[in-house]
Amino acid sequence: MKTGVKALILSLSIAGGALLAPVIASAQIEITVAPPEPRVEVVPEPRPGYVWAPGYWGWRGGAHVWIGGHWIGERRGYHWVPDRWEQRGDHYHYWKGHWER
């Protein structure tokens, strides 16, 4: 195969992967096991330029795992919507934390 064709195939593969990555990253989790009650966290003193993202129950290896709160860089004009679980019938849906205007 010519070098130019190989380079084209490689470029298209990389571009396709870059387009697919946000789709995979936005995938939501649906389970039938209710998450435990949130843990009580002591929120540190405010830090200029940062926003506190509270802890939440993640889903890893078929079980709920506590993910502790952490600081994230502030985005001016946006507010942080924390990670959360929502019940819909017998299922629980996980929504990843994100920035909103």
N, C-alpha and C positions, 0 to 999 in steps of 0.2 A: 504494500500500500504506500502511496506517495506521502511524503512528509506533510504536504499542505492539507491533504485529506485527513490525516491523523490529527493535525492541529485543529482543524475545523470540528471534528468529532469531539475532541477534548474540550474545546471552547463551548460547544453546545451542551455537553454534559455538565460542565461547571455552571453554566447559566441556568440550566434546568434545575440543578440542585439548589441554587440560590433562590429560585422562585418557589420551590417546594418547601424549603426550610420554615418560612413563616406559617405555612399551612400546618405543618407538623407541630410547631411550637404552640399553636393556638388550639390544639386538640383538647377536648374536655374529657373528664373522667366521669363515668356513671357506674355506681355500685349500689348494692342493697344493704350494706353495713353502715349504720349510722355512726358519724364521727363522735368521739367523746366531747364533753363540754370543754370549751377553750380553757387553757391554763391561765392563771393569773400571772401577768408579767409586770415587773417593775420597769416602767419606762424611764430611761435615763434622761438627764437634763437636756433640753433642746440644744441642737448644734446648728449654728448658722450655715445655711446652704444645704441642709439635709432635712429629710422627712422620715419619721419613724414608721416602718412597715411592721405592723403587729404580727406576732406568731400565729400559726394556724396548724391544723392537722392535715398533713400530706398523706398520700397513699403510695406506699412503697412495698414491693414484695408481698402483696396481698394483705397488708395490715396498715392501720393508721399509725403514722409516725409524727411526733411533734417537731415542727420546724420553728425555731426560735425567731423572735422579732429581730430586725436589723435596720440600720440606717441606709437610706438610698439618697443619691444626689437629687436635690430639688430641681424641678422643671417649672420655671416661671410661667404663670398663666394656666397651670394644670393643678389638679389635686389627685392624691393617691386613693384608689379604690382597693381596699384590702382583699386578699385571697379569701374565699368563702365557700361554704357548702350550702346548697339549697335542696330541700326535699320536694320531690314531685311524685306523688303517689307512694309506691314502695321503693323508689329509687332516690339516691342522693347524687346530685350533680356538683362537681367541683368547678369553680370559676377562678382562674388565675388572677392575681392582683395586676392592676394596670393603671395607667395615667388617663385621666379624662379632663377635658376643658370645662 
